Amino acid sequence: MDFTLEFLQMFFVTLWYAAPLTGFQLAAIVVLGHLIGTREGWSWADSVYYAFITATTVGYGDFHPKQRLSKTLAIVISFVGFVLTGIIVAFALHAVEHAFKGSPAYKQLVDEVEQIEKAYE
């Protein structure tokens, strides 16, 4: 349980510090989705839904742009989504590493590795 709490704390602290960057990316996804929706004649809710389905690369296919500019903007949304996903994964990996280094299992592992290294000296 301590590991989980340490992970969550570090993950959300890191996310908090990066909020301007991730917030900008989320805003870009919403704005680009709205631009596509306006060009394609979709409702605001459908536009945002499409933008996040595209950004997460789920792509259900229930909405798809027909105009060339809308398709280009969809590619931009996908790229922003890739980067956002990568950043969130990096935050999670950082939080796992931080939580693991503070755990007794990590200390035991380090001790075992040191003993093995001494045995081969």
N, C-alpha and C positions, 0 to 999 in steps of 0.2 A: 504493500500500500504506500510506503514511503517513496518508492521508486516512481509510482504513478503520480503522486502529488508533486514530487520534484520535477518530473517531466512536464506536467501541466503548467506549473509555475514558470519554468524557464521558457516554455513554448509561448505562453501568453505575454510574458515580459518582452521577449524578442519581437513578437507580433506588434506589441504596443509601440516599441521603438521604431519599427518599420512602418507604422500606420500611414505616414504621409506617402510613402512609395506604393504600398498596397492599396491605399485609398484612391490614389491617382489612377492606378490600373483599373480598379473597379469602376470608377467614374468614367474612364475612357470606354470601357465595355458597354456601360449603360448608354452613353452619348452616341457611340457608333451604332449601337442597336437601334436607338431611337431614329437616327438618320436613315438607316436602312428601312425601318418600319414606315417612316413618313413617305419615303420614295415608293415603297411597295404597297402602301395603302393599308397597313396593318394597324391594329389598336396599340396603345401604349403598352399594355400588359403583354400582348403577343410579341411586341418588339423586344422588350426586356427578356422575356422567356427565350426567344430565339437567340439573343445575344449570349446569354449564359449557357444555353445548350451548345452553342458554337464554341464559346470560350473553353468549355470543359471537354470539347471534342466528342461529346456524346452523339450529337447529330441524329435526332430521331427522324428527320425528314418530313415532318408534318408541315413545316414552313421552309421555304427556300426562295432566295431572291431570284428574280428573273432579269433584272437590269444589270448591265456590265459594272457600273459604279457600285451598286449594292453588293455584287459578288466580290469586288476588290476590297470593299470595307469588311466583308465577312472574313476574308483572308487576314486582314489586319487584326480583327477581333480574335481569330485563332492564335495568331502570334502573341498577342498580349496575354491571352489565356495560358499559352505554353510557359511564358516567362513567369506569370503569377503562380502557376502550379509549381514550377521549379523553385521559386522562392519559398513557398510554403513547405515544400518537401525539405529544403535546406534548413529551415527553421526547426522542423520536426527532428531531423537528424542531429542538429546541434543540441536540442533539448534532450534527446536520448543519450548522447555522449556525456552531457553534463550530469544527468541523473545517474548514469551507470558509473561514472567516476566516483560518485559519492556513496555508492552502495558497498556493503560488506563483500558481496560477490566479486567486485572489481579488486578490492584489496587482497582477497584470497587468491585471485588469479595472478596478480602481480607477484605475490609471495611465491606461488608455484613456479612461475617463469624464472624468478631469480634463483630458486633452488635448482632448477634444471640447468641454468646458465653456469652456476657454480660447479655442478657435477661434471660439466664438459670442459672446465678450465684446466 
